[in-house]
Amino acid sequence: MKLCDFIFRFKAPSWCITPAGICRVRLFSGRGGDFYAVLTELDENPSVSVTNAIENIRRQLIANKKIPEVSQIVDHFEGPAFFTHKFDLVTFTPDGHPEWRGLSRTRIEALLECSPTEFDLSTDKDPWLQAEIRKALDGIPPIKVFQYIEPPEISERRLEIAAKMHSRAELDELVHSSANEQTISAFLKEDLSFFSEIYASPKDEYICFSEFPVGSSGRVDFAVFTGRSRMSVYLIEIKAAQHHLLRKNHYQEFTAPIQEGRGQLLSREAWVRSNYEQFRRFVHQVRQSVVDGKRPYHAFPGPRPKLQVDSDKDIHLHFIFIGGHTVDDLKESQKRHQADQSLYFHIETETWDSWIKKLERK
């Protein structure tokens, strides 16, 4: 049950350019009577991120009697359109060092015992919260620095990527022309920016890969590294589009090719779950090798491949399956959501129709 919802203005660390920052705070009385404080990063925040100041914000909330001292902290990122919310339960070591553990939205809603629509309306769509944000920002001096001039190598890389981009129409025509998986995969390998366009956040900060290894479980077709502070890793399997997503029976099961593709991804997920720390270190080693100028696993660096992530922190893992085509969007969406949410790590099942709709290019 939600107890309160407000915008909190916190004092920034001394090393920060701006003296204060803001975040959204929601306090819940959850399962077993525990208190949970959900701290949401805001686009309007002019200072250090919630993630990088989580321990300081917690101390200030408690000192100002905004939340009970026993409150458990949830680090929340709403993300841009089409992206799932990111939730991390934050625990603190005896010396106050924070540790993050990613949880699914379903799990968070169960802990908070909140309405299933609680996180549907984003902060930027709520007029009352927008008014509170403007009040909280009052008096915080804007950052006034010299005009930023982008380094030429970043501009050159962006132009290079744009010059080689395939169109959305080309991909749409290919996947619906009975092309097999190998043909579609080869097309996507020619332009890995298809994946960065959907998954990279911030949009220029990413590294894409093809045929990316996942321990002894095999390889995924594609992978994307992106994010800030904690790196987001997207592991992607694809199948051709000529098959329906669901069988034509009342059981509404996935068709055999879709089951096969999801099964491959599930085996990768199981290996990562059992060998998480090994995989976490591995992906950061691969990231660093790309920064050092190497190109493992057909690496496709974005304009800003030196991701501003911390190699000591946990990673956000996303498993994506793309295959088949849409017949009944509502029924299939319900089936995909039901199957995906029941897993330890979140798996997102897409048809080619639903995935291509997320592309902004023409």
C-alpha positions in Angstrom: 0.0 0.0 0.0 1.3 3.4 -1.0 1.7 5.8 2.0 3.1 8.9 0.2 4.5 10.1 -3.1 6.7 13.3 -3.3 9.7 15.0 -5.0 12.7 15.1 -2.7 15.5 17.7 -3.1 18.8 16.2 -1.8 22.2 17.8 -1.1 24.7 16.7 -3.7 28.2 15.4 -2.8 30.9 18.1 -2.6 32.5 17.0 -5.9 29.4 17.6 -7.9 29.1 20.7 -10.0 25.5 21.5 -8.8 24.8 21.8 -5.1 21.5 19.8 -5.1 19.6 17.2 -7.0 16.0 15.9 -7.1 14.4 12.5 -7.2 10.9 11.0 -6.8 10.2 9.1 -3.6 7.3 6.7 -3.1 6.9 5.1 0.4 5.0 1.8 0.6 3.9 -0.4 3.5 4.5 -3.8 1.9 4.4 -7.5 2.6 4.8 -8.4 6.2 4.5 -4.7 7.3 8.0 -3.8 5.8 8.5 -0.3 4.5 9.9 0.2 1.0 11.1 3.5 -0.4 11.1 3.6 -4.2 13.6 6.2 -5.5 13.0 7.2 -9.1 15.6 8.9 -11.3 14.1 12.0 -13.0 15.1 13.5 -16.4 15.0 16.9 -14.8 17.6 16.0 -12.1 20.4 18.5 -12.6 22.9 16.7 -10.4 24.4 13.3 -9.6 22.2 10.3 -10.4 20.1 8.5 -7.8 22.2 5.4 -8.4 25.5 7.2 -7.7 24.2 9.0 -4.6 21.9 6.3 -3.2 23.5 6.1 0.2 23.5 9.9 0.6 19.9 10.2 -0.4 18.9 7.5 2.0 20.7 9.2 4.9 19.1 12.5 4.1 15.6 11.0 3.8 15.9 9.4 7.2 17.4 12.5 8.8 14.6 14.7 7.4 12.0 12.1 8.7 10.7 11.5 5.2 11.0 7.7 5.5 11.4 5.3 8.5 15.0 4.3 9.2 14.0 0.6 8.7 12.9 1.3 5.1 14.2 -0.9 2.4 15.4 1.0 -0.7 14.4 0.4 -4.3 16.4 2.1 -7.0 14.0 2.7 -9.9 14.6 3.8 -13.5 11.5 4.4 -15.7 13.4 4.4 -19.0 12.3 5.8 -22.4 9.3 4.6 -24.4 9.1 0.9 -25.1 11.6 0.0 -22.4 10.7 -2.0 -19.3 11.1 -0.4 -15.9 14.3 -1.3 -14.0 14.0 -2.1 -10.3 16.9 -2.9 -7.9 16.5 -3.7 -4.3 19.5 -2.0 -2.6 21.0 -3.4 0.6 23.8 -1.8 2.6 26.9 -3.4 4.1 27.8 -2.6 7.7 30.1 0.2 6.5 27.3 1.7 4.4 28.3 0.4 1.0 25.3 -0.2 -1.3 24.7 -3.4 -3.2 22.1 -3.8 -5.9 19.9 -6.8 -6.8 17.7 -6.6 -9.9 14.1 -7.6 -9.5 11.2 -7.9 -12.0 8.3 -5.6 -12.0 6.0 -8.4 -10.9 8.2 -9.2 -7.9 8.4 -5.5 -6.9 4.6 -5.1 -7.1 4.2 -8.2 -4.9 6.6 -6.8 -2.3 5.0 -3.4 -2.3 1.5 -4.8 -2.4 0.7 -1.9 -4.7 -1.8 -1.5 -7.5 -0.7 -3.1 -10.8 -1.1 0.3 -12.5 1.2 2.1 -10.0 4.1 2.3 -12.5 2.0 2.7 -15.6 1.9 6.5 -15.6 5.4 7.9 -15.9 6.5 10.9 -13.9 6.7 13.2 -16.9 3.0 12.5 -17.6 1.7 13.5 -14.2 0.9 17.2 -14.0 1.0 17.4 -10.2 4.4 15.8 -10.0 5.7 18.1 -12.8 4.5 21.1 -10.7 6.3 19.7 -7.7 9.5 19.2 -9.8 9.4 22.8 -10.8 9.1 23.9 -7.2 12.0 21.6 -6.1 14.3 23.0 -8.9 13.7 26.6 -7.8 17.0 28.0 -6.6 19.3 25.4 -8.0 21.6 27.3 -10.3 21.7 25.9 -13.8 25.0 24.6 -15.1 26.8 27.2 -17.0 29.9 25.9 -18.7 31.8 26.5 -22.0 30.0 25.4 -25.2 30.6 21.8 -25.8 32.2 20.9 -29.1 32.0 17.2 -29.9 35.3 15.4 -30.6 35.6 14.8 -34.3 36.1 11.0 -33.9 32.6 10.8 -32.4 31.0 12.8 -35.2 32.9 10.7 -37.8 31.7 7.5 -36.2 28.1 8.6 -36.1 28.2 9.6 -39.8 29.9 6.3 -40.7 27.1 4.4 -39.0 24.4 6.5 -40.6 25.9 6.0 -44.1 25.7 2.2 -43.8 22.3 1.9 -42.2 19.6 -0.4 -43.8 16.1 0.9 -43.8 13.2 -0.4 -41.7 11.3 -1.1 -44.9 14.1 -3.4 -46.1 14.0 -5.4 -42.9 10.2 -5.6 -42.9 10.1 -6.8 -46.5 12.9 -9.4 -45.8 11.3 -11.0 -42.6 8.0 -11.3 -44.3 9.3 -12.8 -47.6 9.8 -16.3 -46.2 13.5 -15.6 -45.7 15.2 -18.1 -43.5 16.9 -17.4 -40.2 20.4 -17.3 -41.8 19.4 -14.8 -44.4 17.8 -12.5 -41.8 20.8 -12.9 -39.5 23.2 -12.0 -42.3 21.2 -8.9 -43.1 21.2 -7.7 -39.5 25.0 -8.4 -39.1 25.6 -5.9 -41.9 23.9 -3.2 -39.7 23.9 -3.9 -36.0 22.6 -0.4 -35.4 19.1 -1.9 -35.7 19.7 -3.3 -32.1 21.3 -0.1 -30.7 18.4 1.9 -32.0 16.0 0.0 -29.8 18.1 -0.9 -26.8 20.9 1.7 -26.4 20.4 4.2 -23.6 21.9 6.8 -23.8 21.5 6.4 -27.5 25.1 7.0 -28.6 26.7 4.9 -25.8 26.7 1.2 -26.9 28.6 -1.7 -28.3 26.9 -4.4 -30.4 28.1 -7.9 -31.1 27.1 -10.9 -33.2 27.6 -14.6 -32.3 28.3 -13.6 -28.7 29.4 -16.5 -26.3 27.5 -17.3 -23.1 29.8 -19.7 -21.3 29.4 -23.4 -22.1 25.7 -22.9 -23.1 26.6 -21.7 -26.6 26.2 -18.3 -28.3 23.4 -15.8 -28.7 22.8 -14.4 -32.1 23.4 -10.8 -31.0 24.3 -8.8 -27.9 24.2 -5.1 -26.9 26.2 -3.4 -24.1 24.9 0.0 -23.0 23.9 2.0 -19.9 25.4 4.2 -17.2 26.9 3.2 -13.8 25.6 -0.4 -14.0 26.0 -1.8 -17.5 22.9 -3.2 -19.3 23.6 -6.4 -21.3 21.0 -7.5 -23.9 21.3 -11.1 -25.1 19.3 -11.7 -28.3 18.1 -14.8 -30.1 16.2 -14.7 -33.4 14.2 -17.1 -35.5 12.6 -16.6 -39.0 9.2 -14.9 -39.4 7.2 -17.4 -41.5 5.8 -19.2 -38.5 2.9 -18.1 -36.2 3.7 -17.4 -32.6 1.0 -19.6 -31.2 -0.5 -22.9 -32.2 -4.0 -23.0 -33.7 -5.5 -24.8 -30.7 -7.2 -23.9 -27.5 -4.1 -24.6 -25.5 -2.4 -21.5 -27.0 1.0 -23.0 -26.8 4.0 -21.6 -28.7 4.6 -23.2 -32.1 7.6 -25.6 -32.4 10.1 -23.1 -34.0 9.2 -20.5 -31.3 9.6 -23.0 -28.5 13.0 -24.1 -30.0 14.2 -20.5 -30.1 13.0 -19.6 -26.6 14.5 -22.9 -25.4 17.9 -21.9 -26.7 17.6 -18.5 -24.9 16.4 -20.2 -21.7 19.5 -22.4 -21.7 21.7 -19.3 -21.9 19.7 -17.8 -19.1 20.1 -20.9 -17.0 23.9 -20.8 -17.5 24.1 -17.1 -16.6 22.0 -17.7 -13.5 24.4 -20.4 -12.3 27.5 -18.6 -13.3 26.5 -15.0 -12.8 29.8 -13.6 -11.4 31.9 -15.3 -14.0 29.7 -13.9 -16.8 29.6 -10.4 -15.2 33.5 -10.3 -15.2 33.6 -11.6 -18.7 31.3 -9.0 -20.3 33.3 -6.2 -18.6 36.6 -7.7 -20.0 35.0 -7.8 -23.5 33.8 -4.2 -23.1 37.3 -3.1 -22.1 38.9 -4.9 -25.0 36.7 -2.9 -27.4 37.6 0.3 -25.6 41.3 -0.7 -26.2 40.7 -0.9 -29.9 40.0 -4.6 -30.4 37.0 -6.1 -32.1 36.0 -9.4 -30.5 32.8 -11.1 -31.6 32.3 -8.8 -34.6 32.1 -5.8 -32.2 30.2 -2.8 -33.5 31.1 0.2 -31.4 28.7 3.2 -31.2 29.8 6.8 -31.4 30.7 6.7 -27.7 31.8 3.1 -26.9 33.7 4.1 -23.7 30.6 3.4 -21.6 30.4 5.2 -18.3 29.9 2.0 -16.3 31.4 0.6 -13.2 33.1 -2.8 -13.6 32.6 -3.6 -9.9 28.8 -3.2 -10.0 26.1 -5.7 -10.9 24.9 -5.7 -14.5 21.3 -5.4 -15.8 20.6 -8.5 -17.8 17.9 -8.7 -20.5 17.1 -11.8 -22.6 15.3 -11.0 -25.9 13.8 -13.5 -28.3 12.5 -12.3 -31.7 10.6 -14.7 -34.0 7.4 -15.5 -35.8 4.8 -13.0 -36.8 1.7 -11.6 -35.2 -1.8 -12.9 -35.9 -3.8 -11.8 -32.8 -1.8 -9.0 -31.1 -3.8 -8.9 -27.9 -3.9 -12.6 -27.3 -0.3 -13.1 -28.2 0.8 -10.2 -26.1 -0.9 -11.7 -23.0 0.8 -15.1 -23.7 4.2 -13.5 -24.2 3.9 -11.5 -20.9 2.7 -14.5 -19.0 5.5 -16.7 -20.2 8.2 -14.1 -19.8 7.3 -12.9 -16.3 7.5 -16.3 -14.7 11.3 -16.5 -15.1 14.2 -15.7 -12.8 15.7 -13.2 -15.2 13.3 -11.2 -17.3 12.9 -12.6 -20.9 11.1 -10.5 -23.5 9.5 -12.4 -26.4 8.8 -10.4 -29.5 7.3 -11.2 -32.9 9.1 -9.5 -35.8 5.9 -7.3 -36.2 6.1 -6.0 -32.6 9.9 -5.6 -32.7 10.0 -3.7 -36.0 7.3 -1.3 -34.7 9.8 -0.1 -32.2 12.3 1.1 -34.9 12.3 4.9 -35.5 14.0 4.8 -38.9 11.9 4.7 -42.1 
